Amino acid sequence: MRHLSLVAAFAVASWSCGTDSSKTKSANPGGAADSGAKAAAGADLTGAGATFPAIVYAKWIDTYATKTGVKINYQPIGSGGGIKQLQEQTVDFGASDAPMTDAEMAGAKGGPVMHIPMVGGVVAIAYNLSGVTQPIKLTPGLLADIFAGKLTKWSDSRIAAANPGLKLPATDILVVHRSEGSGTTYIFSDYLSSVSPAWKASPGKGKELQWPVGLGAKGNDGVAAQVKSTPGAVGYVELAYAKQNNLSTALLQNADGKFVAPTAEAATNAVQEAAAKLPANTDYRISIVNSPGATSYPISSLTWLLIYKKQPDAAKAKKLTDFIRWALQEGGPQASALDYAPLPKPVVDKLVARLDSLSGTGSTP
């Protein structure tokens, strides 16, 4: 399957407003007033946040600019930075892989915030073990203990027991995790908290954690690069970043006891399981980790665009909602090609209806 290269992805997001992609990648997640305004020159719309969906957002932005002439600057600085910039109203939209907390919602200067899920995605467990040609199988308990520092050798008997017949090297396990506020960390720690009482107790769930062990790296791209360059390393990354870097990824045991590979199809299964159970009045701030189903991948998640319900600029609001509507209704094939899971049509229809209710959007097409 062909992918938009990571370099091109960041370049596309920056090109849309004429900025340098290296500046986008090195933006300070906490510098809301600084990075948001400086990079926005010439853009019709500005946004910032999650690196998890950055590849598909960049592709959508490029395609939409070609179709409509609307220029969108999106800075993939991490979910924490995206939420902060939205709260400070230095961007037109934020993006996050973790739904905003009630406290974060209350701190938004523009009033109530709407969560619009855009696609489903996969957090893959990527590792670097030379000579191991078959995917490693990991149970929930093994994964939690690896990232807690309780398992330190790849040849540990517990890992070997889950992988009969696979010769594992006596290599040290080096954990790589995100160094900044990250929605990918939230998804991963949400999953570990759901399957491991010990992990739930500490370090728990959040965009930033007190990690028991490991090295920090910035962004999904940073974690992927660190794993690729370090023998024995293991880290959690959005699937497209693992594929772009040709990283090996583990098969994970799901809620039905099946070992499942990280694929867009497996994420779609998890999304469909969750979507079928949503109440009519949902605000879409939901978790889909460890969803049931024999073919569901356990570390799947939605990723959200964050927009104010009351839009102060009607012209911008229309451009924003038109883009989101187009991405939801027409962006599915591009999302699939980049290993993201498009949302089921019934969910898309409900989200489009929500967009039409926004204050300040003016007439909709």
Secondary structure as UniProt FT lines:
FT   HELIX           6..15
FT   TURN            16..18
FT   HELIX           21..25
FT   TURN            29..30
FT   HELIX           32..38
FT   TURN            39..42
FT   STRAND          45..49
FT   TURN            52..53
FT   HELIX           54..68
FT   STRAND          72..76
FT   HELIX           79..87
FT   TURN            88..89
FT   STRAND          93..96
FT   HELIX           102..106
FT   TURN            109..110
FT   STRAND          113..127
FT   TURN            130..131
FT   STRAND          137..138
FT   HELIX           140..147
FT   TURN            148..149
FT   TURN            154..155
FT   HELIX           157..162
FT   TURN            164..165
FT   STRAND          174..178
FT   HELIX           183..195
FT   HELIX           197..201
FT   TURN            202..203
FT   STRAND          215..217
FT   HELIX           219..229
FT   TURN            231..232
FT   STRAND          233..238
FT   HELIX           239..244
FT   TURN            245..246
FT   STRAND          248..249
FT   STRAND          251..253
FT   TURN            255..256
FT   STRAND          259..260
FT   HELIX           264..275
FT   TURN            276..277
FT   TURN            280..281
FT   TURN            289..290
FT   TURN            294..295
FT   STRAND          300..308
FT   HELIX           314..330
FT   HELIX           332..337
FT   TURN            338..339
FT   STRAND          341..342
FT   HELIX           345..356
//
